[in-house]
Amino acid sequence: MVWLAFLQIVLVTVDVPGFKQHLVYGHTTLGLVIVALAHYNNMQIKKTNAPNRLKRIAKSTAILVTIQPIFGVIILLDLMFRLNVPLIGVITFFHLITALAIITQVASVATAYDMWEEKEYTSSKT
């Protein structure tokens, strides 16, 4: 999921004349896949004995991923129909910041879960 989130960010930043609309639709489709994966991962990690911190991060990631389409739809409608949505720059900024938070949290959970699964995630109490 980390690489999917990375690809999604890259897709929207690439500017190929005459191809931008396809990239936006690809970005949207990939976003919906990420929403499904985040909720699936959250459900699956709840079933494990993984540390509660990982479960909380996976849950907050699923919440953030659920908020993203709201920002995305507003931006998409503004682009398609030139609605001149007030504060579109602020909405775009929050969409970007949320995407960066998601990729950071997904990477964190993936690494920590792998460490926990391999028994590398131990307490340092002495």
matplotlib code that plots the C-alpha trace (Angstrom):
import matplotlib.pyplot as plt

x = [0.0, 3.0, 3.9, 0.3, 0.1, 3.4, 2.3, -0.9, 1.0, 3.3, 0.3, -1.2, 2.1, 3.1, 2.2, 1.9, 0.1, -3.0, -2.8, -3.6, -7.3, -6.3, -3.8, -6.5, -8.8, -6.0, -5.4, -9.1, -9.2, -6.1, -7.5, -10.5, -8.3, -6.3, -9.5, -10.6, -7.1, -6.8, -10.1, -9.2, -5.8, -7.5, -10.0, -7.2, -4.8, -7.6, -7.8, -4.2, -2.3, -0.3, 0.5, -2.4, -0.3, -0.3, -4.0, -4.6, -2.4, -4.1, -7.5, -6.4, -5.0, -8.4, -10.1, -7.7, -8.2, -12.0, -11.7, -9.5, -12.3, -14.3, -11.4, -10.8, -14.3, -14.4, -11.1, -12.3, -15.6, -13.8, -11.4, -14.1, -16.8, -14.7, -16.9, -14.5, -14.9, -13.9, -10.7, -9.9, -6.2, -6.8, -8.7, -6.0, -3.4, -5.3, -5.7, -1.9, -1.0, -3.5, -1.9, 1.5, 0.2, -1.3, 1.8, 3.8, 1.4, 1.1, 4.9, 5.1, 2.5, 4.0, 7.5, 6.3, 4.0, 6.8, 9.1, 6.4, 5.7, 9.4, 9.7, 12.0, 9.5, 10.4, 10.3, 13.6, 12.7, 15.7]
y = [0.0, 2.3, 2.1, 2.6, 5.8, 7.0, 6.3, 8.1, 11.2, 10.9, 10.5, 13.9, 15.8, 14.6, 17.2, 15.6, 17.8, 16.2, 13.4, 15.2, 14.1, 10.5, 11.0, 12.6, 9.7, 7.2, 9.2, 8.9, 5.2, 4.5, 6.5, 4.3, 1.2, 2.7, 3.5, -0.2, -1.4, 0.8, -0.4, -4.0, -3.6, -2.1, -5.0, -7.5, -6.0, -5.8, -9.7, -10.1, -9.8, -6.9, -4.1, -1.7, 1.2, -0.4, -1.0, 2.7, 3.9, 1.6, 2.9, 6.5, 5.8, 4.4, 7.5, 9.8, 7.8, 8.1, 11.9, 12.1, 11.5, 14.4, 16.8, 15.0, 15.3, 19.0, 19.5, 17.3, 19.1, 22.4, 21.3, 19.7, 22.4, 25.5, 26.1, 28.6, 26.9, 29.4, 28.4, 25.7, 26.3, 25.5, 22.4, 21.3, 21.9, 19.8, 17.1, 17.1, 17.2, 14.3, 12.3, 12.8, 11.8, 8.7, 7.5, 8.2, 6.2, 3.4, 3.0, 3.1, 0.4, -1.8, -1.6, -2.0, -4.9, -6.7, -6.2, -7.5, -10.5, -11.3, -10.9, -7.9, -5.7, -6.3, -4.3, -2.8, -3.1, -4.0]
z = [0.0, 0.6, -3.1, -4.2, -2.1, -3.6, -7.1, -6.5, -5.4, -8.4, -10.8, -9.9, -10.0, -13.5, -16.2, -19.6, -22.1, -23.4, -20.9, -17.7, -17.6, -17.8, -14.9, -12.8, -13.4, -12.7, -9.5, -8.6, -9.3, -7.4, -4.5, -4.3, -4.3, -1.4, 0.5, 0.2, 1.1, 4.2, 5.6, 4.7, 6.5, 9.5, 9.8, 9.4, 11.9, 14.5, 14.3, 15.3, 18.6, 17.2, 19.6, 20.3, 18.9, 15.5, 15.6, 16.5, 13.7, 11.2, 12.4, 12.1, 8.6, 7.6, 8.9, 7.0, 3.9, 4.2, 4.4, 1.3, -1.3, 0.2, -0.6, -3.9, -5.2, -4.4, -6.3, -9.2, -9.6, -9.5, -12.2, -14.4, -14.2, -13.3, -10.2, -8.6, -5.3, -2.5, -0.7, -3.3, -2.6, 1.1, 0.2, -2.2, 0.6, 3.0, 0.4, -0.1, 3.6, 4.3, 1.5, 3.0, 6.5, 5.0, 3.2, 6.4, 8.6, 6.1, 6.0, 9.8, 10.2, 7.5, 9.1, 12.7, 11.8, 10.0, 13.0, 15.3, 13.1, 12.9, 16.7, 16.3, 18.1, 21.8, 25.0, 26.1, 29.8, 31.9]

ax = plt.figure().add_subplot(projection="3d")
ax.plot(x, y, z, "-o")
ax.set_aspect("equal")
plt.show()
